[in-house]
Amino acid sequence: MTERHPSTTHVLRYFAYDHLPPHLAEVSAPFHGLAHELVAGLPDGPELTAGLRKLLEAKDCMVRAALDKAAEKG
């Protein structure tokens, strides 16, 4: 990756999923891919950072939903 603004790289690191158990990594992985695709195609700036933060919030919600699903199965 070329040199990016620190705010871009700071948010982008939270899309990593290799530390998650497989059932959560499966949910998180598409968000990682989309975040990296967007960063590759868009310029740094406040809108990119805001969009990445919102995407991160959505990813976190989906991972929590997967946790709820796993808890229901018991």
Summary of the structure (lengths in Angstrom):
residues: 74
radius of gyration: 13.6
end to end distance: 41.5
largest distance: 45.2
contacts: 180
relative contact order: 0.18
helix: 78%
strand: 0%
